[in-house]
Amino acid sequence: MNRKIIYPVSIVSISVIVILCWWYCFSITTIIFVRHADRDGDNDALTQAGTDRASELVHVAEKAAITAIYHSGANRTRLTVTPLSNALAISMTEIADPQMTIDDIFSNHRGQTVIVAGHSNTVPQMIELAGGPAMPNISHNEYDNLFILTHGYRWYASTKLLNLQYGEESPMLSGVE
């Protein structure tokens, strides 16, 4: 084959490999985890405070460049992220299994920002599955946590977790877990 053809083809091939490696190795996926907003006793519904918190989530997250919204099958998690879904015109994905959810995020949303609404036990579980630290379950009367997990793809995985609060401070009921 002619050297005039081989040289440009080699340069293009190497450039494509370098670009793909750079994208794969240095992309950062951001996952925002929230527990469903304030629950109405044992009902699968939100209180007025929960509805207000769901509206506050829109204010907090609408400029975060969210590309996907996940929620569990419970009505209260769906109601927590519905205002955000409506504001961003993004459809929601119902999740059934924490491991499958994390796998789906890393497979289909690498380098993007997504939000996941879960429960007092599934949010810490998914944080750990995504490479974050092991955490205890969230207290049953805590609804104001907003966890931001960033997962970088380098030669080694680099994961950081930030814990913020949003909306009204959760009521701290004495003796209640």
N, C-alpha and C positions, 0 to 999 in steps of 0.2 A: 504494500500500500504506500501511497505517496506521503512523504513527511509533511507536506503542506496541509494535508487533511488530518493526519493523526494528531499533530500538535494542538490545533484548535479544539478538537473533540476531547482531548485529554484535559485541557484547561477548563472547558465547560463542565466536564464530569467531576473533576476535583472541586470546582466551585460549588456545584450542587451538593456534593457530599459535605463540604464544610458548612454551608448554609443550613442544611438539614441537621447536622450535628449540633451547630450552635443553637438552633431553635429547640431541639430536643433537650440539650444539656442545660440550657439557661432559662427556660420558660418557668414562670411562677404561676401556680394555681392558687387562687384565694377562695376559701370556703368560709362563709359566714354561717355560724350555727346559732339558732335561737330555740329556746324551749317555747312551746305554745304560750300564747298570752293568757292572762288571768282567767281561770276556769270557774264556772258556775257550779260550785259544790262537786257532786259526783256526776253531774250532767255533762254531756259532750258538747258544751256550748261555752261561749265567752260571757263574762260579766260586762257591764258597761266599762269598767276599768280595762278589761281585756280588749274591748273594741277600740277604746282610746289608745291603748298600747299598739295595736295593729296599725292604727293610723300614724302613730309616731314612728313606726318602723319604716313607713314610706318616706317620711322626712329624713330619717337617718340613712337609708340605703338607696334612695332613688338616683343618686349621682355616683354610685359605686361601679358603674358599668357591668351590672349583673346580666348574665346571659342565660341563666337557668334558675328555676325555682323548684325545689323539692319539698314535699310534705308527706307525713305519714297518712295512713288511711283514716285517722280520726278527724272528725269534723272540726275540732278545736284547732288543730294544726292548719287545716285548710283555711279556716276563717282568719288565722293569724297572718297568712301571706297573701290572701285574696286582694286586699287593697293594694299591695305592692305589685301583684300580677296585673291588676287593672291599670295602675299608673304607668307601668312600663310596657304594657301590651305584650306580655310574655306569658305563654301558657305554662301551667304548673304540671309537674310530674309527681304522681303518687308513688311513694316508696313502700316496699314490703319488708325488705331485709337490709339492715345496716351495711353489711359487707358488700352486697350487690350495689347499694347506693354509692359507696365510696369507689368501687370499681368502675361504675358508670361515669362518675365525675372525672376520674383520672383518665378514662379512655376517651370520653367524648367532649370534655371541657378543659383539656390541658391548656394551661396558660390563660385561662379565663377566670371570671369571678362568678360564683354561684352562691345561693342561699339555701339552707336546709332548716326546716322547722320540724323539731322532734319532741321528745319527751324527757322527763327528768332522768330516765335511765339510758335512753338511746343517744342523746346528745353527747354525754361523756364517752360512750362506747364508740360512736363514729369519730370523735376527735382522736381517740387512740388508734382506731383502724386507719386513719389518715396520716398517722405518723406523729401525732401529738402525744403529750404526756398522759399517763393513766390518771384518771380523776374519779373522785367519789360521785355517786348520783347527786343530782341537784335536789336541794330541799324542796319539799312539796309546795311550799308557799313562796318560792323564789321564781319570779317570772321576768325579771329585768336584766338577766345576763345576755350579753351578745358576745360571742366568741368569734374571733377572726383568726383563722389558721392559714398561714402561707406555707406552701410546699414548693420548694425549688428543686429543679432537676439539674444537678451538677454531676460531677463524677461520683458524688455521694449525695444522698438525699439530705436536704436542709429544711427543717420544719420549725416554724415559730408559731406560738399561740399568744394572742392578746385577749384579755378578758375586760370588756367594757360593760357599762350598763346603759339602758335606754328607757325612756318613758318615766313614769312615776316610780319611785323607789318601792320595791316589794314590801308588803307588810311583814314585819318580823313578829310572828306569833310565838310567844314563849311556850316552850315544851312541845312544839310541833315540828316534826321533821318533814 
